[in-house]
Amino acid sequence: MAVAVSPDGNSIAARQADGKLLLCPTSGGEPRPVPGPPEARRVTSWSADGRALFITEVDGLVARAYRLELATGRRDIVKEVRPPDRAGLTLFWLFMAADGRSYAYQYFRDLSTLFLVDGLK
């Protein structure tokens, strides 16, 4: 599954079924694995310099973004986000921009109203 195209357009970051990340050359040829263990996290973008991927994970109601260095497999946390109002939150995603500082998040909220009615026959 393709997940992100490099800034220079020469590579696509793709995930195998086992979670292992591959860099696939757009001109053809053999993909090369990204060092490190398989990633359960979501790839959101490449870094502007093309040397890293931004990976995000959601743990409950906390989303964390990591910079994954392609040469070494080293992961460093760059951002942690908690929605200001967590009532009814059902899904939560974090997206990082190529600069590693800008971000956006999206969530779905499922709120309902309970009505209590007495005396119906």
N, C-alpha and C positions, 0 to 999 in steps of 0.2 A: 504494500500500500504506500503510495507516494504521500509525503507529508509537507515538504517545503523545497522550494527551488533556491539555489545559492544566489547571492547578489550578482555574481558575474554570469549566471546562467549556465555554467559548465557542469553543475552537479545537482542531483536531487537526493534529498535525505528521504529514505524509505524505511519502513519497519517490516521485518519478517513476522510471521505468525507467532514466533517464540518471543517477540519483543526486541530482538537484536536489531540495532540500527545499522543501515548500510548507506554508503555514499555511492550513488550510481552516476557514472559519467553520461551526460546528455548526448555526447557524440558516439556512444556505444562503448563496448568493452566490459570488462569484469567489474562488478561492484566491489568496493573495499569496505570491510567492517569498521565501525567506529569502536575504538578501544573502550573497554569497560564492560560491566555486566549488562544484560538485557534491561531495557528501560520500560517500566510499567507506566511511566509518566508520558504526558502528551507533548509532542514537538509543536511549538507555536511559530517559531521563526528562526532565521539565521541571524547571526550578529552582522553588523554593517561591514566588518573587516573580513567576513567569510571564514574566520578561524574557529567559530563556535556555533552551537545551536542553543536556543533558549527552550528549556523543557519546563513544563508546569505540572504540578500535581495538586489535587484537592484532597484534604484529609478532614472529613467532617465539614465544618464551616470555615476552614482556613485553607487558603490557596497559597502555594509557594512556587516561585520561579527560580530556576537554576540556570547557570551558564555552564554548558558542557563543552569543554575544550576538545576539539576533534583530534588533535595530535596525541593527546595523553589520556583522554577519558576522564580527566579531573572535573568534578562538579562543585561549583560554588553557588550558594544561595545569593540571589540578588534582590528578591522582593518577597514580602509576606503580606497578604491582604486578608482582612476580615471585613465582611459587609457590616455597615453600621447598624442595620436593623435585620436581625436574623429570623424574625417571626415568619413562619410559613415557607422558609427557603427550602426548595426541593433540589435544584440543580445549580451548580456554580462553576464558572470557567474563568480562567485568567489568561490573558494574551499579552505577550511582550513585544515591544517594537524593537527594531534592529539596533537602536542606540543603547538598549539595556537599561534605560531609565524610564522611558515612557511605557505606559501599560493601560489596558482597559480590562474591565471584567463584566461579565454578564451573568445574570441569575434569573431563575424562575421562582415565582412565589405562588403558593397555593393557599389562599385564605378563604374562609367560609364563615357563614353566619348561622348560628344555631337558634331556632325559634322553638319555644316551648308553648304548646297550646293545651289548655285545660278545658274540660267540659264538652268535648266533642262526642257525638254519639253516632 
